[in-house]
Amino acid sequence: MSSIGRRMVMVTAFAALAVLFAAQNGGVRVPLNLGVVTLRSVSLPIVVFTSVILGMVLVLLAGLKADLRTRRMLRRYQDALGGASEEP
C-alpha cells in the first residue's frame, strides 16, 4: 500500500472515531469554566473537538516560531560562508 493510501486509511479511521465519539456523547452537557466566564451547558463533543483544534494551532505556532528562527540562523551561516549554497 502506498503512503497516500495509508494516510487515507488513517484519516478515514480518525474521522470514523470522531463521528462515533460525537454520536455516543452528543447528549452529554458539561460546564465549561473559561476563567472569566463559566458556560453552564456545553456539548461534550464540541468541547473536545475545539480543544483539539486549539491545541493543533498552538503547536503550529510554536513550530512556526522555531522554524523561522532556524531559517534565520541558516541564512546567517550561509552569508558567513560567502553566499555559497547547494541548490538541489
C-alpha positions in Angstrom: 0.0 0.0 0.0 1.4 3.4 -0.9 1.9 6.1 1.7 -1.0 8.1 0.3 -3.2 5.0 0.7 -2.0 4.6 4.3 -2.7 8.2 5.0 -6.2 7.9 3.6 -6.9 4.9 5.8 -5.6 6.7 8.9 -7.7 9.8 8.1 -10.8 7.7 7.5 -10.2 5.8 10.7 -9.8 9.0 12.7 -12.9 10.5 11.1 -14.9 7.4 11.9 -13.7 7.5 15.6 -14.6 11.2 15.8 -18.1 10.5 14.4 -18.6 7.6 16.8 -17.4 9.7 19.8 -19.8 12.5 18.8 -22.7 10.1 18.3 -22.1 8.4 21.7 -21.6 11.6 23.7 -23.8 14.1 21.8 -26.3 14.5 24.6 -23.8 14.9 27.3 -23.6 18.5 28.6 -20.8 19.8 30.7 -20.0 23.1 32.5 -17.1 24.9 30.9 -15.1 27.3 33.1 -13.0 29.7 30.9 -11.6 31.6 33.9 -13.5 34.8 33.2 -16.9 33.3 32.4 -18.5 29.9 33.0 -20.7 28.3 30.4 -23.2 26.1 32.1 -24.2 23.6 29.4 -21.9 22.9 26.5 -21.9 19.7 24.4 -19.0 17.5 25.3 -18.0 16.8 21.6 -17.8 20.5 21.0 -15.5 21.0 24.0 -13.3 18.1 22.9 -13.0 19.0 19.2 -12.5 22.6 20.0 -9.7 21.8 22.4 -8.1 19.5 19.8 -8.2 22.3 17.2 -6.8 24.9 19.6 -4.0 22.5 20.6 -3.1 22.0 16.9 -3.0 25.7 16.3 -0.7 26.3 19.3 1.6 23.5 18.2 1.7 25.0 14.7 2.5 28.5 16.1 5.3 27.1 18.4 6.7 25.1 15.5 6.5 28.1 13.2 8.5 30.2 15.6 11.2 27.6 15.9 11.2 27.1 12.1 11.6 30.8 11.4 14.5 31.0 14.0 16.2 28.0 12.3 15.9 29.5 8.9 17.3 32.8 10.1 20.3 31.1 11.6 20.9 29.1 8.4 20.7 32.2 6.4 23.3 33.9 8.6 25.5 30.9 8.4 25.2 30.8 4.6 26.0 34.5 4.4 29.1 33.9 6.7 30.3 31.3 4.2 30.2 33.8 1.4 26.8 33.0 -0.1 27.8 29.6 -1.4 24.8 27.4 -1.4 24.0 23.9 -2.7 20.7 24.1 -4.7 19.0 20.8 -5.2 
